[in-house]
Amino acid sequence: MPTHDQLLAIAFKAELTKSQRLAKANITESQNLEQAQEHALEKILFNIAGEKGLENLIAIRLLEQEKIRARHIVRQQLQAEKLAQHKQSNKQSNCAINGLGADTWQAYFDGSAHPNPGKIGIGGVVVSPSGIKIEISRAMGYGDSNEAEFYALNAVLACALEQRPAKLVVFGDSRTVIDSVNADRTHSKKNTVSLPACSTLQEQCEQAKQLIAKFTDIRLIWIPRKKNAEADALSQNAVTLF
């Protein structure tokens, strides 16, 4: 005779509900509710099984459950493969759009000051070639927006350096920072920016150049603010940490 656990394993929800109703309606003084439900479920499944018996019904339903699990696993595998293909396609598309190689890391930085000058928050995102993101959101004391941008740049450079990337492209929406750091690297006078006579800015700019010198292959590219939304949001959130 099958055990109650075996019957529970193959019973449909409607059958379980029916057995609970029958148990409450037909419970005797010598039974508790649990025993009554066990007896009711056994009776219901016995009637469904008919001449072939409960053992045959259990075997059929367990086989069906196994088929359902197998189909579910196959669907999950197909969905995972489809998602992986979609991510790979997006990565290749983004690389093609940005002119980046498949082995290139990306970094985005932004700094905020509220008011300006005021509380400083920095934000950054370092993205691996496979799409894994490392986020930075940090309060940095008080200063102006240029200081905030340099703090943010140096934070993402330091973070990226720990990952030892073969290639790195850094994006930011501050022309002051991008152009002042790129000026010495490209030896170009075209976009040369004279930093304000502020010791903090000069120190942060020098630190950025020192960090940049440690990378084998690195580019710094200006982008519009609307394309730097993620780093901007992280920097804005950091201001609220004060």
Helices and strands as residue ranges (DSSP letters): H 4-10, H 13-26, H 33-49, G 50-52, H 53-98, E 104-114, E 118-127, E 133-143, H 145-162, E 167-172, H 175-186, H 199-212, E 218-222, G 225-228, H 229-239
